[in-house]
Amino acid sequence: MNPSIVNQTLVKFLARLPRSRSDIKPPSVPVPQRMREALDALAELTGDPSFSGKDSMCPLSFSCVSPEIGKIQVKSRESYAKDAAWAFSPLQPNGRPIR
């Protein structure tokens, strides 16, 4: 099937759908407060009160991984990243697909 036919069909289908608004409404609770509430909920779920004292704006504060497992994961990532420059990529250095 020709990609342009698929694109045309999709465009025609979307054109027939009723228009809808997608206004973004800001959350009623500020992000820092929501993140603090999420850490408190995590502390309650895990039974580990140390979560409540962590920085709520740092993604790592939400990690339930033990320090030992964290070290193993860092070593694995470093091992995988070592030869990343030689891995196959379907993109050119400028980020465009190879054609």
C-alpha positions, -999 to 999 in steps of 0.1 A, spaced: 0 0 0 13 34 -10 21 57 21 5 87 4 -28 68 0 -27 60 37 -20 96 46 -48 109 23 -72 84 39 -62 95 74 -65 132 65 -100 126 51 -110 106 82 -98 133 106 -115 161 85 -149 143 91 -145 143 129 -161 171 149 -138 198 160 -129 198 197 -111 222 219 -79 212 237 -75 241 261 -49 232 287 -62 240 322 -35 246 348 -38 222 377 -55 236 408 -28 223 430 8 236 424 33 210 411 56 211 442 26 205 465 14 176 443 48 161 443 51 164 481 17 146 484 29 119 460 60 113 482 39 112 513 16 86 496 47 66 485 59 67 521 25 53 533 24 26 505 59 14 512 58 18 550 91 37 547 87 72 564 121 83 549 104 91 516 85 120 533 118 138 540 132 137 505 132 164 479 99 162 462 111 178 430 139 153 424 128 122 404 153 100 422 134 107 454 107 84 442 130 55 435 123 24 456 155 7 444 180 -3 470 214 14 469 231 -19 459 207 -24 430 212 12 420 250 7 418 245 -24 397 222 -5 373 248 23 370 275 -2 362 253 -18 336 244 15 320 281 25 319 289 -9 303 262 -4 276 272 32 270 308 23 264 302 12 228 271 33 221 290 53 195 294 22 174 258 10 177 235 11 146 213 41 143 187 46 116 194 84 119 222 105 104 243 126 128 220 156 120 190 135 133 174 129 100 166 94 87 189 77 63 174 77 29 
